Amino acid sequence: MQAELVELARYRLEKAKECLRDAQDAALESRLANSVNRSYYSMFHATRALLALSGFDSQKHSSIIGYFNQHYVAKGEIDPVYHQMLSNAFRDEIRPIMTTFFFVSRDEAEQQLDNAVKFVAALEKYIDKSIHL
């Protein structure tokens, strides 16, 4: 595996963890919409970290999610539950753009944060395994 791709994957994974910490801080401060946003971006950056290993990137979130689904989930490399988590988080991320009034409940924010923690951990484990093959 190319050293540059491994370095990029690790950089993006650290960015994912930083967003996850931001999401946790925002939840503690009852900034729930911000927590949902940071939770999504932690998952998004973790996904981009994984895709860096295969040399794929895109500026479109939907392309990142589609590639993840097609090349990792559909092939049985990653459990489909993680694609569902990412898709739901993306939907929740664009919801404020599509609606006039946007409200995030504490339960929603906590569920999103819990999913993000699981998602980032799962992708980190997969990335680490892939790097050390």
WOGISUL-V469347 format. One record per residue. N is the residue number from 1. RES is the residue in one letter. SS is DSSP state (H for helix, E for strand, C for the rest). D_CENTER is the distance of its C-alpha to the mean C-alpha in Angstrom with 2 decimals. Layout:
BEGIN
N/RES/SS/D_CENTER
N/RES/SS/D_CENTER
END
This chain:
BEGIN
1/M/C/22.85
2/Q/C/23.19
3/A/H/22.90
4/E/H/21.34
5/L/H/18.37
6/V/H/17.95
7/E/H/18.28
8/L/H/15.71
9/A/H/13.16
10/R/H/14.17
11/Y/H/14.09
12/R/H/10.52
13/L/H/9.64
14/E/H/11.93
15/K/H/10.39
16/A/H/7.07
17/K/H/9.77
18/E/H/11.74
19/C/H/9.44
20/L/H/9.26
21/R/H/13.03
22/D/H/13.46
23/A/H/12.00
24/Q/H/14.41
25/D/H/17.18
26/A/H/16.88
27/A/H/17.10
28/L/H/20.11
29/E/C/21.69
30/S/C/21.25
31/R/C/19.34
32/L/H/17.38
33/A/H/16.23
34/N/H/14.96
35/S/H/13.15
36/V/H/11.41
37/N/H/10.59
38/R/H/9.35
39/S/H/7.29
40/Y/H/5.55
41/Y/H/5.60
42/S/H/4.56
43/M/H/0.95
44/F/H/3.22
45/H/H/5.38
46/A/H/4.92
47/T/H/5.41
48/R/H/8.03
49/A/H/9.38
50/L/H/10.13
51/L/H/11.60
52/A/H/13.61
53/L/C/15.59
54/S/C/16.89
55/G/C/17.57
56/F/C/15.61
57/D/C/14.11
58/S/C/14.50
59/Q/C/14.64
60/K/C/13.88
61/H/H/10.50
62/S/H/12.35
63/S/H/13.49
64/I/H/10.24
65/I/H/9.34
66/G/H/13.03
67/Y/H/13.37
68/F/H/10.73
69/N/H/12.75
70/Q/H/16.04
71/H/H/15.96
72/Y/H/14.15
73/V/H/14.20
74/A/C/17.57
75/K/C/19.07
76/G/C/18.41
77/E/C/16.41
78/I/C/13.37
79/D/C/14.21
80/P/H/13.89
81/V/H/12.70
82/Y/H/9.12
83/H/H/9.55
84/Q/H/11.12
85/M/H/8.55
86/L/H/6.08
87/S/H/9.47
88/N/H/10.70
89/A/H/8.16
90/F/H/8.94
91/R/H/12.50
92/D/H/12.60
93/E/H/11.47
94/I/H/14.32
95/R/H/16.73
96/P/H/18.33
97/I/H/19.23
98/M/H/20.91
99/T/C/22.85
100/T/C/25.55
101/F/C/24.90
102/F/C/21.55
103/F/C/21.47
104/V/C/18.82
105/S/C/20.37
106/R/H/19.86
107/D/H/19.12
108/E/H/16.34
109/A/H/14.76
110/E/H/15.35
111/Q/H/13.95
112/Q/H/10.64
113/L/H/10.69
114/D/H/11.90
115/N/H/9.25
116/A/H/6.55
117/V/H/9.27
118/K/H/9.89
119/F/H/6.62
120/V/H/6.49
121/A/H/10.21
122/A/H/10.46
123/L/H/8.82
124/E/H/10.86
125/K/H/13.79
126/Y/H/13.62
127/I/H/13.45
128/D/H/16.28
129/K/H/18.25
130/S/H/18.01
131/I/H/19.13
132/H/C/21.99
133/L/C/23.41
END
